Amino acid sequence: MKKILVPITSLILLTGFDQLTKYLARHFLPASPKVLIDGVFELRLTFNTGAAFGILKGMNWLFYVFAAIVLAAIVYFYKKYSNYPKLKVIRILMIFISSGIIGNLIDRIFIGSVTDFFYISLIDFPIFNVADIYISWSMVLLVILLIFKFKESDFNGPG
């Protein structure tokens, strides 16, 4: 029971935190940017119908399909490798990735776009949200771990 309860609870809490931040942004951010660190960081409310850098605008159906495929793959991985103690960190990253996907999917389904509000003006980085942080940082860590920490044999059996 604990094997499923902890991941599901974590998924709900992480997704809930993402949704809370988006709710607060939609309801309390002013129409103009809120500068937190001049020339570096702002809160700037936007609604994105595409992906980062504005690609694939208005193609929500594609995001639904992609989300379903990735979430199915994560569930498969999680189930297949649930008894592999060495892969615990990968399972944790999968929870963060899933939470990010679900958080942005909720926005797409219920408001037709993703609520973004963090803006790094120093480098003119695309505006993003908590779900995007979950996904991007987890993917970076996952790639680093797969390249430098894990070996193929780690996926062959519990150990």
Helices and strands as residue ranges (DSSP letters): H 2-28, E 34-37, E 41-48, G 52-54, H 60-80, G 85-87, H 88-111, E 114-120, H 130-148, G 152-155
